[in-house]
Amino acid sequence: LPLQACCELGGVADERGISVSVLDMQHGHEWIHARVGVFFTEVIGGCNCHDDPLESNRYCVLEIAILRPHGDAEIIVLEA
């Protein structure tokens, strides 16, 4: 997932604890379009008193287009 594009504080997206919710889905014979909400953590290094990384909760909305039958997918960030 392109979660790095959703980071707002210059940190790195931590993909270990993501949570995904399907917001909308449409499908046809040749494609599937899904809009999903993703909760994840952005880790910002070295910004606290002791240079401990700071974690910030983030949410973004992605659109996933899947081409049938091969499963080729394109993912676009809609909201960060």
C-alpha positions as CSV (number, residue, x, y, z in Angstrom):
1,L,0.0,0.0,0.0
2,P,1.3,3.5,-0.7
3,L,1.0,4.6,2.9
4,Q,4.2,6.7,2.8
5,A,2.3,9.2,0.6
6,C,-0.2,9.6,3.5
7,C,2.5,10.6,6.1
8,E,2.2,14.2,7.0
9,L,5.0,14.7,9.5
10,G,8.0,13.5,7.5
11,G,8.0,10.1,9.2
12,V,7.8,6.5,7.9
13,A,4.7,4.5,7.6
14,D,4.7,1.5,10.0
15,E,2.8,-1.3,8.1
16,R,2.9,-3.8,11.0
17,G,-0.4,-2.7,12.6
18,I,-2.6,-1.5,9.8
19,S,-6.4,-1.8,9.9
20,V,-8.4,-1.6,6.7
21,S,-12.1,-1.0,6.3
22,V,-14.0,-1.3,3.0
23,L,-16.0,1.9,2.4
24,D,-17.4,1.2,-1.0
25,M,-17.1,-1.4,-3.8
26,Q,-18.3,-1.5,-7.4
27,H,-17.7,-4.3,-9.9
28,G,-18.2,-5.2,-13.5
29,H,-17.1,-8.1,-15.8
30,E,-13.6,-6.6,-16.3
31,W,-12.8,-4.7,-13.1
32,I,-13.4,-4.2,-9.4
33,H,-13.2,-0.8,-7.8
34,A,-12.9,-0.6,-4.0
35,R,-12.6,2.5,-1.8
36,V,-10.9,1.6,1.5
37,G,-10.0,3.5,4.7
38,V,-6.7,2.6,6.2
39,F,-5.6,3.3,9.8
40,F,-1.8,3.1,10.4
41,T,1.0,4.6,12.5
42,E,3.5,7.1,11.2
43,V,6.9,6.9,13.1
44,I,8.8,10.1,13.3
45,G,12.4,9.6,14.4
46,G,14.5,11.7,16.8
47,C,12.0,14.5,17.6
48,N,11.6,13.9,21.4
49,C,13.9,14.9,24.3
50,H,15.8,11.7,24.2
51,D,15.7,11.1,20.4
52,D,13.1,8.4,20.9
53,P,10.8,8.0,17.9
54,L,7.4,9.6,18.1
55,E,4.4,7.6,16.8
56,S,1.4,9.4,15.3
57,N,-1.9,7.7,14.3
58,R,-2.9,8.3,10.7
59,Y,-5.8,7.6,8.4
60,C,-6.1,7.7,4.7
61,V,-8.6,6.7,2.0
62,L,-7.4,4.7,-1.0
63,E,-9.0,3.6,-4.2
64,I,-8.1,0.2,-5.5
65,A,-8.8,-0.8,-9.1
66,I,-8.4,-4.5,-9.9
67,L,-8.5,-5.8,-13.4
68,R,-10.1,-9.2,-13.9
69,P,-9.1,-12.0,-14.4
70,H,-5.4,-11.4,-13.9
71,G,-5.6,-9.4,-10.7
72,D,-3.5,-6.5,-11.8
73,A,-4.1,-3.6,-9.4
74,E,-3.7,0.1,-9.3
75,I,-3.9,2.0,-5.9
76,I,-4.5,5.7,-5.7
77,V,-4.5,7.9,-2.6
78,L,-7.7,9.9,-2.4
79,E,-7.4,11.5,1.0
80,A,-4.4,11.7,3.3
